Amino acid sequence: METFNVCVVGAGYVGLVTGTCLAELGHHVVCVDSDPKKLKVLRAKRIPIYEPGLDKLFQRNVHAGRLSFAGTVEEGMGRPGRRAQVVFIAVGTPPRADGSADLSAVEAVAEAVAKSMRDYTVLVDKSTVPVETGEWVSKTVARFNRKGLPYDVVSNPEFLAEGTAVNDFLKPDRVVLGVTSPRAEAVMRKIYAGIKAPILVTDVKSAELIKHASNSFLATKISYINAVAAVCEKVGADVTLVARGMGLDHRIGNQFLRPGLGFGGFCFPKDLEAFYWLSRQKGYDFHLLKAVKDINEFSKSWVLRKVEENLWNLEGKTVALLGLAFKPNTDDMRFAPAVDIVRMLRNRQVSLRAFDPVSQAIAQRMPELKGVRFCPDPYDCVKGADAAAVVTEWPQFRDLDLKKVKRLMRVPLILDGRNLYDPAAVRAAGFTYCSVGRP
Ligand SMILES: NC(=O)c1ccc[n+]([C@@H]2O[C@H](COP(=O)([O-])OP(=O)(O)OC[C@H]3O[C@@H](n4cnc5c(N)ncnc54)[C@H](O)[C@@H]3O)[C@@H](O)[C@H]2O)c1
């Protein structure tokens, strides 16, 4: 297998997984990050994020000399004897206040690559970006590539999910390559030669749209089942059964049909927002996406609504939040529904206690969560509480000693925002129990 010298710019959830997995496939990879704290951790041979399975691969490839780190694109691309042939852009594309994607980091990387390249270079955009970004990257490279060296820009969107990122990268459902030349396509096919998956080759714009359209579709599926759950609550039906009945139809499929407290994380909310913004900017009002957003906001208010229904006056009451991360198996707190749930309850003068097995250290530093009392374990968290709300379905919450929980709480009320428990079992243990869309 032909191997390449690869530079991955941005060593976050996507960049570090990409760099590590490409090294595992045999390529020589330098991960570049401009955050000095992150770089220090990486150079000390540790990973700065929580991602199951990543550390083992990381250690193996660092020790094999296939994975190293740099603080600038110039340094990362110019390793002696190993000048980068392919540069992956994996920097953040955060939302601006108006919902559009902030692409300034992508532009900065394109400029730095143009100034550092010495031969034909393939720039691969792995960050999630709006359609037409590839054209802008290409224009930027042309502007700063003073010697007129040949280059190609490829769109290679990433579909990994935090928590299962390594497996998702190495065994993806598909690899999408948006290319402008057969030369770039050939390089990219060789980069991914070690991965068994269908490769879809498209033009750059279609590849960019595949990512936004896919994430917005998955977000739509979540909001759809959350809306169905709201109807189930009104009529006393069970959304779990409804979802099962829907999911058995192979045209629908059973994934992403779990109701809950709304979607969060760094991808769905911002990608939905950016896709909606872009469609409008181009002259099409994609109002379905607006409805998906509105349903998601409503879903995040479920805990507040249930607290109101059960506890009458909220001032001075205490709610224990079990879990804070937007989903289990990640420490990522970006756009986690927990942040909105805290805001809504605090606005009503509710005292808050919280426990999360992994994201707590990050959560404690967030200004939005100031005033929340963080607890060392779930039992301490529910102590004296008037309600315990399951916000993240961490598997360890499933095994809680419910007798002990009941003894510790002031009011035995469980608001199961992730449908983690069996309603009959919790009620038999003496709790008032509410779950999403189930009687
Ligand atoms: N997190 C996910 O699950 C996921 C999945 C698929 C796609 N994506 C997309 O991938 C992109 C990256 O997401 P992420 O979650 O890895 O973000 P992240 O914030 O974890 O990582 C981005 C990294 O880029 C670094 N960076 C920013 N500007 C830089 C520059 N000019 N030079 C070098 N480093 C720079 C930051 O310090 C940071 O470490 C986003 O566009 C995101 O939408 C994310």
The ligand as a Gaussian input file, in Angstrom:
#p B3LYP/6-31G(d) Opt

LIG

0 1
 N      -17.163000      16.657000      16.803000
 C      -17.796000      15.868000      15.939000
 O      -18.445000      14.887000      16.307000
 C      -17.716000      16.156000      14.463000
 C      -18.118000      15.174000      13.542000
 C      -18.040000      15.436000      12.173000
 C      -17.589000      16.688000      11.743000
 N      -17.226000      17.631000      12.653000
 C      -16.725000      18.916000      12.147000
 O      -15.303000      18.899000      12.202000
 C      -14.802000      20.210000      12.518000
 C      -13.955000      20.148000      13.771000
 O      -14.787000      19.767000      14.851000
 P      -14.174000      19.284000      16.243000
 O      -15.307000      18.781000      17.046000
 O      -13.013000      18.423000      16.006000
 O      -13.689000      20.704000      16.811000
 P      -12.628000      20.955000      17.978000
 O      -12.947000      22.303000      18.510000
 O      -12.609000      19.793000      18.918000
 O      -11.234000      20.980000      17.220000
 C      -10.809000      22.020000      16.409000
 C       -9.331000      22.245000      16.708000
 O       -8.795000      23.144000      15.742000
 C       -7.834000      23.943000      16.384000
 N       -7.613000      25.140000      15.537000
 C       -8.463000      26.166000      15.307000
 N       -7.904000      27.041000      14.441000
 C       -6.693000      26.535000      14.124000
 C       -5.656000      26.970000      13.263000
 N       -5.780000      28.104000      12.542000
 N       -4.534000      26.226000      13.181000
 C       -4.423000      25.080000      13.882000
 N       -5.376000      24.619000      14.704000
 C       -6.507000      25.340000      14.818000
 C       -8.440000      24.229000      17.731000
 O       -7.457000      24.614000      18.684000
 C       -9.072000      22.880000      18.070000
 O       -8.197000      22.052000      18.809000
 C      -16.040000      21.101000      12.629000
 O      -16.294000      21.697000      11.387000
 C      -17.145000      20.112000      12.966000
 O      -18.410000      20.562000      12.568000
 C      -17.265000      17.396000      13.988000

